[in-house]
Amino acid sequence: MCRWVPPGVEEAGVPQVTCTEADDGRDIHVRVGDSVAVTLPENPTTGHLWLIASEASAVLVAQGTRFSPGAGAAPGASGARTFTFRAQVAGVGLLKLHLCRPWRTTAAPLASFSLTVHSRKRARDVIPGRGRCRSRNRRIAEPPGDVTGRA
């Protein structure tokens, strides 16, 4: 089922992964706190809009959407819809977007877009002594001979 997301504002200084229709069906890897922007071609005058079908809510949270008119910006011209999401926790989730008419809830979408999002913690978020950042106690081999410089 399609869902509309209100317009949002992008935050400066946050790492962002940008995806386009060429990335449909791919896996992406991000870190917690990163933003993911998905830009898809759209012509709202036809009544078909890109809407969120499944936002991978276990991993991503929607930040907003905006429409950018194409070059020339003639009335009725197509443009691009950009959705912005933020990776909120570590894990894996499936993001699905559908190009559909919002008032036709039983009709099949005209097109679909999906991404599998793999989110992991940032290095500073890892607790020392846990997980892959755990240090291993390794002995340093003593060099042969006298290390004091005495013969």
C-alpha positions as CSV (number, residue, x, y, z in Angstrom):
1,M,0.0,0.0,0.0
2,C,1.4,3.4,-1.0
3,R,2.0,6.1,1.6
4,W,2.8,9.8,1.2
5,V,5.7,11.4,3.1
6,P,5.6,15.2,3.8
7,P,8.4,17.4,2.4
8,G,11.6,17.5,4.5
9,V,14.8,19.4,4.7
10,E,18.2,17.8,4.2
11,E,20.8,18.3,6.9
12,A,24.3,19.6,6.0
13,G,27.3,17.6,7.0
14,V,25.6,14.1,7.1
15,P,27.1,11.5,4.7
16,Q,24.6,10.7,2.0
17,V,24.2,7.8,-0.4
18,T,22.4,8.8,-3.6
19,C,20.6,6.2,-5.6
20,T,18.8,6.5,-9.0
21,E,16.6,4.2,-11.0
22,A,19.7,2.4,-12.2
23,D,20.2,1.1,-8.7
24,D,16.9,-0.8,-8.7
25,G,17.2,-4.2,-7.0
26,R,20.7,-3.5,-5.6
27,D,22.2,-3.8,-2.2
28,I,23.6,-0.7,-0.5
29,H,25.8,-0.5,2.6
30,V,25.5,2.5,4.9
31,R,26.4,3.3,8.5
32,V,24.0,4.4,11.3
33,G,23.3,8.1,10.9
34,D,24.0,8.2,7.2
35,S,21.2,9.5,4.9
36,V,20.1,7.8,1.8
37,A,18.6,9.8,-1.1
38,V,16.6,8.0,-3.8
39,T,15.9,10.1,-7.0
40,L,13.4,8.8,-9.5
41,P,11.9,10.4,-12.7
42,E,8.3,11.5,-12.2
43,N,5.6,13.4,-14.0
44,P,2.9,14.4,-11.4
45,T,0.6,15.8,-14.0
46,T,-0.2,12.2,-15.1
47,G,-1.4,11.5,-11.6
48,H,1.3,8.9,-11.1
49,L,3.5,9.6,-8.1
50,W,6.4,7.7,-6.5
51,L,5.2,6.7,-3.0
52,I,6.7,4.6,-0.2
53,A,5.4,1.0,-0.2
54,S,7.8,-0.3,2.4
55,E,10.4,1.9,4.0
56,A,12.7,-0.7,5.6
57,S,11.5,0.8,8.9
58,A,13.7,-1.7,10.9
59,V,16.7,0.2,9.5
60,L,15.6,3.4,7.8
61,V,13.3,6.3,8.8
62,A,11.8,8.6,6.2
63,Q,13.1,12.2,6.4
64,G,11.1,13.7,3.6
65,T,10.5,14.1,-0.2
66,R,10.8,16.8,-2.8
67,F,9.9,17.2,-6.4
68,S,12.4,19.0,-8.7
69,P,11.1,20.2,-12.1
70,G,13.1,19.2,-15.2
71,A,15.2,21.6,-17.3
72,G,13.0,24.1,-19.0
73,A,10.2,23.7,-16.4
74,A,7.4,24.0,-18.9
75,P,3.9,23.4,-17.4
76,G,3.2,19.7,-17.3
77,A,6.9,18.7,-17.8
78,S,8.4,15.8,-15.9
79,G,11.0,16.1,-13.3
80,A,12.5,14.0,-10.5
81,R,11.2,13.0,-7.0
82,T,13.8,12.6,-4.3
83,F,13.1,10.7,-1.1
84,T,15.5,11.1,1.8
85,F,15.9,8.5,4.5
86,R,18.2,8.2,7.6
87,A,19.7,4.9,8.8
88,Q,18.6,4.7,12.4
89,V,19.8,1.3,13.5
90,A,22.2,-1.5,12.4
91,G,20.5,-4.2,10.4
92,V,19.1,-5.1,7.0
93,G,15.8,-3.8,5.5
94,L,14.1,-3.7,2.1
95,L,13.0,-0.3,0.8
96,K,10.2,-0.4,-1.8
97,L,8.8,2.6,-3.8
98,H,5.8,2.3,-6.2
99,L,4.9,4.6,-9.0
100,C,1.1,4.7,-8.7
101,R,-2.0,6.9,-8.4
102,P,-2.6,7.4,-4.7
103,W,-6.4,7.3,-5.0
104,R,-6.3,3.9,-6.8
105,T,-5.3,1.7,-3.8
106,T,-6.3,-1.6,-5.5
107,A,-4.5,-1.0,-8.8
108,A,-1.1,-2.4,-9.5
109,P,1.7,0.1,-9.6
110,L,2.9,1.4,-12.9
111,A,6.5,0.8,-11.8
112,S,8.4,-0.3,-8.7
113,F,11.9,0.4,-7.2
114,S,13.6,-1.5,-4.4
115,L,16.9,-1.4,-2.5
116,T,18.1,-3.8,0.2
117,V,19.8,-1.6,2.8
118,H,22.6,-3.0,5.0
119,S,23.3,-0.6,7.9
120,R,26.1,-1.1,10.4
121,K,27.3,0.8,13.4
122,R,29.9,3.5,13.1
123,A,33.3,2.6,14.7
124,R,32.8,5.1,17.5
125,D,29.5,3.4,18.4
126,V,31.1,0.0,19.0
127,I,31.5,-0.9,22.6
128,P,35.1,-1.8,23.4
129,G,35.6,-5.5,24.1
130,R,32.5,-6.5,22.1
131,G,32.1,-7.5,18.5
132,R,34.7,-7.2,15.8
133,C,36.6,-4.3,17.5
134,R,37.6,-6.5,20.4
135,S,41.4,-6.4,20.9
136,R,43.2,-9.7,21.1
137,N,45.9,-10.3,23.6
138,R,48.8,-11.4,21.5
139,R,52.3,-11.8,22.9
140,I,55.0,-9.9,21.1
141,A,57.9,-12.2,20.4
142,E,61.2,-11.3,22.2
143,P,64.0,-10.5,19.7
144,P,66.8,-12.9,19.8
145,G,69.8,-11.9,21.9
146,D,70.4,-9.2,24.4
147,V,68.2,-6.1,23.9
148,T,70.1,-3.9,26.4
149,G,72.9,-3.3,24.0
150,R,75.4,-5.0,26.2
151,A,77.5,-7.7,24.7
